[in-house]
Amino acid sequence: MSPIVVRRSSKSFFEQFPDAPSTADGCRSLIKHWIESGAIGPTNATHLLFAIWAMTQSYADFSAQVSFFIDSAKLSSSNCNTAEKLITGLVLAAVRPDARRAAVLPPAHAGG
């Protein structure tokens, strides 16, 4: 299973993963651990969580609007797979631990 799952559901992003931290602090701690270990580049853990949640939850909460923009009566498995690949790519590009990301992202400590 990919790290990001787009589904038409009201489940929170992390509820889909049984071994995921169960609190916001736990999620932030896990992301900070990934940063410290060099697995991902420096980023604001809270805003990363909001961004992932917003991108994935939008498909559930605004399926009528999404359907309008994809020119279809409802979301298909293919639409969800396409969204999953795009969102995964966006998130991984944003947190890659190399210098190319520095030009487009604010410092990890910037704002909230």
N, C-alpha and C positions, 0 to 999 in steps of 0.2 A: 504494500500500500504506500502511496506517495505521502510525503509529510503534510501535504495540505489537501483537504478533501472538500469539494464543493458538493453540497447536498441541499435539497429542499427540505429543510428541517429547522426546528427552533432550538436544537441542541447547541450548546456553546461549542466553540472550536475544540477545546481540550477535552470535552466529555467523550469525544470520539476515540480517545486513546486511553485505555485502561491504566497504563503505567504513568500517565502524565501527572504532574503536580496538581493538587486539588485546591490550592489557594493562589491568589494573585502574587503574593510574596514568593511562593514556591516556583511559580512560572518565571518570575524575574530572576530568582536565584539560579535557576537552570540556564537561562540565557546568559547571565553574567559568568557562569562557569564555562559555557561555550566560548565566550569572549576571552576569558583568562587563559583557557587552554589553547587558544589560537584557532579553534574550529570555525569561528566566524569573526568578522571584523568588529571593531568597536561600534556600538549603536546604543540608542536609548531603548532599553528593554520594554519599558511601559508603552512607548509609542509604537514599537515593533508589534507588540501584542494587539494594540488597537488597530493597526493597519491590517494585520492578518485577519482579525475578527471582522473588521468592516468589509474587507473584500469578499470574504466567504459568506458572511451573514447576509450581505446584500442580495445574493441569489435566492435566499429563502424568503426574506422579508419583502423584496420588491420583484417577485417573479413576473408580475404583469408588465412592469416596465422593462425588465430584461427581455421578456418575450417580444415586446414591441421592437426593441433595438435589434434583436436577432431575426426579426421578421418571421416569427413562428407563433402558433397558438399556445405552445407550451415548451418548456425546456426538455430536451431529449438527453439521453445518455451521452450522445456525441457532444452536445452543447456543454454539458457538465465536464466532460473529459477535456475539451478545449479550454474551458475556464480554469480547470485544475492545473493544466500545463502552463498556462499564462501566469497565473498567480504564483505558482511554484517558482517559475523563472524570475519573476519580478522580485520575490522575496530573497531568493538565493543570490541574485545579482546585487541586491542592496546590502547583503551582509557578507559578501565575499571578503576574505581577509587579504586584500591586496590594494595597491595604490590607486588602481583605476576607479574605485568607488569614491575616493576622497573628493573628486571634483563635483559630484552631484549630491552628496549627503552632508547634512550639518554634523558637527562634532557630536559624539555620544552624550556629552554633558549639556548640550544646548537645550534650553527650555524644558521644564517639567519632567 
